[in-house]
Amino acid sequence: MHADLADELKVKFAKLLEKGLFSGGEEVDALEKTMREYLNVPHAIPCANGTDALELALRALEIGPDDEVIVPALTWVSTAEVVSMVGAKVVFCDVDGHGLMDLLQLPSLLTARTRAIIPVHLYGKMVNMERLLKLTVNTGIHVIEDAAQAFGAVQRGRSAGTYGAIGCFSFYPTKNLGALGEAGLLVVQDAALAEKLRLLLNHGQSRRDRHEIVGRNGRVDTLQAAFLNVKFPYFEAWQQKRKGLAKSYLDHLQHLKGITVPSSIVEEDHNAHLFTIQTVQRDALKAYLAEKGIGTAVHYPLPVTAMRAFKVNKEFPVASRLSNLTLSLPLHPYLHEDDVRRVCEEVQRFFQ
Ligand SMILES: Cc1ncc(COP(=O)(O)O)c(C=O)c1O
């Protein structure tokens, strides 16, 4: 990908070097406009990374000590980490068979202290947002979407990140749209909340040297914004490629005994970020594929609830089971059909 885009990226870097503009500026404004239009949301605010987006969202909603925030037991650690960072209590919800927050268990976790719920669109598959929002109607509980893995996913005509009060994205290099370093995005429906987020991520400054509230530096790096502006025009084509490859995986693997495939990956509420299969022979399959030169990854080997930093004395059976079963096969827009066929042949050979 970066070999293909190298010339464009270098030209962009050279221009910024010449201008000497490395914070804020028109590249950040352009990224903001692109995101607002693409996601069809009133306010899009680029920021330093996806973790910051989540933490700033909690701060903007004034969530802190004595508050409870519900997050799924299986996710990238950021989702839980930010809740602890603002001093609130993390309440874990088990996940369903797809690895998404279990909406049947969720109501039993709501208490008088629940201030927010952070659903995670894990692997790029969206949580059923209409169902989730029904559970919070008239409760005053905020929904913050962790859409870090779901850029480009759409449910009932609405983009991931645009259902909740605030949506948080990551442009970490391995994401479907990735920077050449760290970057993130906040999307917001409400103008006052958007204004507060802009203040929070810029030292509380309304204008130079006027600090209205306590904030910090959570701004996006201008260079990263510029690189994202170079890459965005290719995004839809990359998505089509990902979807095509994901479909090939399904065609080859869906009838194979011994594995469960992510059959909904071709639907529009999945952005085909990861092609994650489930098998009880996960570790042996991973080792076998590695021997054949095929790289795979485990998302994630431990539920957050089993990590030392968050350990809780409660069972999360589905999250635990999935962390033992899941394996992500190679999927990115620069793979070829032949590569996918070869991976599938090796997977088939393993099970035979
Ligand atoms: C589900 C989830 N949440 C949050 C993040 C945090 O994003 P970042 O790495 O940009 O801080 C990531 C990505 O790493 C993620 O996958």
The ligand as an SDF file (V2000), in Angstrom:
LIG
                    3D

 16 16  0  0  0  0  0  0  0  0999 V2000
  -11.7370   -1.4740   19.7520 C   0  0  0  0  0  0  0  0  0  0  0  0
  -10.6510   -0.4440   19.8810 C   0  0  0  0  0  0  0  0  0  0  0  0
  -10.8120    0.5780   20.7290 N   0  0  0  0  0  0  0  0  0  0  0  0
   -9.8930    1.5450   20.8580 C   0  0  0  0  0  0  0  0  0  0  0  0
   -8.7250    1.5250   20.1160 C   0  0  0  0  0  0  0  0  0  0  0  0
   -7.7130    2.5780   20.3820 C   0  0  0  0  0  0  0  0  0  0  0  0
   -7.2610    3.2620   19.2710 O   0  0  0  0  0  0  0  0  0  0  0  0
   -5.7620    3.8550   19.2540 P   0  0  0  0  0  0  0  0  0  0  0  0
   -4.8300    2.7150   19.0710 O   0  0  0  0  0  0  0  0  0  0  0  0
   -5.7910    4.7780   18.0700 O   0  0  0  0  0  0  0  0  0  0  0  0
   -5.5420    4.5860   20.5200 O   0  0  0  0  0  0  0  0  0  0  0  0
   -8.5130    0.4860   19.1950 C   0  0  0  0  0  0  0  0  0  0  0  0
   -7.3420    0.4170   18.3130 C   0  0  0  0  0  0  0  0  0  0  0  0
   -6.2250    0.2550   18.6360 O   0  0  0  0  0  0  0  0  0  0  0  0
   -9.4910   -0.5330   19.0870 C   0  0  0  0  0  0  0  0  0  0  0  0
   -9.3240   -1.5620   18.2500 O   0  0  0  0  0  0  0  0  0  0  0  0
  1  2  1  0
  2  3  1  0
  2 15  2  0
  3  4  2  0
  4  5  1  0
  5  6  1  0
  5 12  2  0
  6  7  1  0
  7  8  1  0
  8  9  2  0
  8 10  1  0
  8 11  1  0
 12 13  1  0
 12 15  1  0
 13 14  2  0
 15 16  1  0
M  END
$$$$
